């Protein structure tokens, strides 16, 4: 079952008493949509939309360890929209059968996911205000001469920040995945200069490779760090897709 709400072309996805449903503008019956030649395009759109939604769900589940602390209320619909653009990059499949697994192999398809922020209320570029270097051949992300007080757009009340990366391979056809996390670097938000090095093993499995960076904020009280505002200020972004 695809749990999604919204509109695509002449299809409206909504939640009713019987679960998640789909209808067309004008209230045409589902049986007619399935069989009437006039709704061939509607059926094609529906198949492609379903593929985009399922692909988004597959990615969200693969990164759930990081996602649970860095997402907004519309991340599902926003990611589905991004996946729909990836699907549109499939220029070899016939209409109705275009899919994410083909589109993601193209440069345009990769670019539609590169830079995607899972928490739209905490955009990484607004949080990390300094440059970093990323070597996807070694799995190393590095921030040289990093000064938390100067290089972070920190939320009010934050005393500490943690940085962690993930290297993921994900096959949208077979659903096969391989995940590697980096070390976690936790720093006091002060003026001390340090070099931050995050190293994640390189996945060797099939599929597309995603490199993500997560930044989490904490407030220390009596020697214990607590997630700031239940993690609502945390950032998580897809830095690279290869």
N, C-alpha and C positions, 0 to 999 in steps of 0.2 A: 504493500500500500504506500502511495506517495502522499506524505503529509505536507501539503503546500497549499497556500492560498494566493490568489492573484489572477491577473488576466493576461492572456497571450493571444494576439489576433482576435479571433471570434470565440475563443474558449475562456471560460471563467472557472477557476478552481476555487472551491469553497468548502467550509466545514458545516455540515448539517447534522441533524439528529441521528442519522444513520452513518455518520463518519465523514470522511473527505470525499467530495463528489465533484463532478465536472458538468458544465452545461454550456450551451451556446447562447449568444445574445438572441433574445426573442423566445427563449424557453423551448427550443426544439428537443424532442424526446431523445434519450440516449440510444434507443433501438434504431431510430432513423439515422442518427449520426453514424452508427456502425455499418449501415447497409446502403443508404441512399448515395448514388453516384455524385449527387450535387455536393456532398460533404467529403469528397475525396481529399481536398486540401485540408479540411478540418482534421481528418484522421491522420494525415501526414504531419501536421503541426503537433497533434497530440502525441504521436510516437516520439517525435524529436524532443518535445518538451519533457516527456517522461525520462528520456535518456539523460537530458541535462540535469534534471532533478536528482536522479539516481546517482549520477557521477558526483554531484555536489555532496550528497549524503555519504558516498564512499570516502571522499576526501576528508570530510568532517570527522567521520568515525576513525579514520587512520590517525588523525592528529588530536584525538580527544584528550590526551594527557595534558597538552598545552592549551587546547581550546577551552577547557572547562573554566579556566581562570582569565580568559581574554576573548570575550565575544559580546556582541550587542544583540538586541532583540530581533533585529532584521537580518542577521547574518545568513540564515537559510535562504531567504529570497534573494539577497544580494549575491550570494555565491551561485545560485541557480542562474541568475542573469549573466554572470560572468561565464558560467559553463555553456550557456546558450551561445555566447559569442565565440567560445572555443569550438563548439559544434559547427557554427557557420564557417569556420576556417577549413572544414572538410569539403574540399572541392572535387572529390572523386566519387563519393557515394551519390546515389540518386535521391531526389527530394523525398523526404519522409524517412529516409534511412541514414541521413547525415548524423554523425555521432561524435562524442567527445574523444573517444579512443583514437580516432583518425585525425581529428582537428588538432589535438595536442601535439602531434608529431611535426606540425608546421611552425615556422617562426612566429607567424601571427597568432596562432593558437596559444603558444607559450606566453607571448606578451600579454594576452588577456588575463592571465593569472599572476604574472610577475608584478609584484608590488601590491597584491591584494591584502587589505587589512581586515582581519577578522573582528576587530573591535573598532567600529567607525567613530566611536567617541574618544578613541585614543590612537590617532594616526602615528605610525612609527616616526615619520619625518618630523612631527611636532614634539616627539618625546626624545629622540636621539638627535641631538643638534651638533653632531660632529661626524667626520668621515670614518669609514671603516674599510678594511680590505677583506675580500672574500676569495678564497682559492678553492673552487669546487673540486679540483683534482686531488687535494689533500684533506679537504673537509675542515680547513682552518679559517676561522673568522677572527680578525684582530683589530683592536682599537689601540693605537699607540698614544702615549702621553694623555691618557684619559683622566679628566678631572670631573667627577660627578657633579659638583656644584655649578660648574660652568657649562658642561656638555650635555646636561639633561634638562628638558622642560618638565620639571618635576611638579606633581600635584601638591597642593597645600597639605601639610601634615606628614609628608613622607620623610622618613629618616634613613631608609635603606632601599637599595635597588638590587635586583638579581637579574642576571643575563644568562640565557640558555638558548642553545640552538638545536635544531633537529635536521637530520638528513633522511629523506624518505624516498623510496622508490615505490611507485604505485602503477599497476597495470589495470587500466580501466576496462579491459576485456575479461581477463581472468580473475580480477579482483585480488591478485597476489600483491603482497606488500612486504616491505622490509624497512625497519625503522631503527635509526641510531640517534641517541641523544648525546649532546656534548656534556662536558663538565659544567657545573653551575658556578658562576662567580657572583658572590654577594658582597656589596660594598656599602660602606657608610657614605651618605651623601655629604661630602665635605670637600676641602680643597686639596686633598692629597692626590698626587700624580701617580698613576700606575699604568702598566700595559695589560690590557685585557685580552686573553687568548682563549677562544672557545674551539675545541676540537671534537668533531664527530666523525666516526668511522664512515667510510664511503660504502653505500649499499651496492651490492653486486647483482641483485635480482633484476628481473625484467621490468619494463615500464618506464615511465617518465620519472625524472629525479627532481625532487623539490627540496630547497634549502630554506628553512624558516628560522626567524629570530624572535624570541619572546623576552619582554622586559616586564618585570613584576615589581610593584612597589609595596613597601612595608612601613609600619610605624612601630618603633620599639617602645615598650612600656615595661619598666622594671626588669629589663634584661631579656625580654621575650619579644620577638618580632611577630606582628599580626598583619595579615593582608589588609592593605589600606582600602577602606570603603568596600570590603568584600571583593576586591579585585577589579572594580569598575574602571580603574585608571590603567590597567595593564594593557600592553600592546603586543600584538602578534601579527607578523607580516611574512608573506612569501617573498623572500629576497631574490630567488633565482629559480628558474625552471630549465632543465636541460634534457 
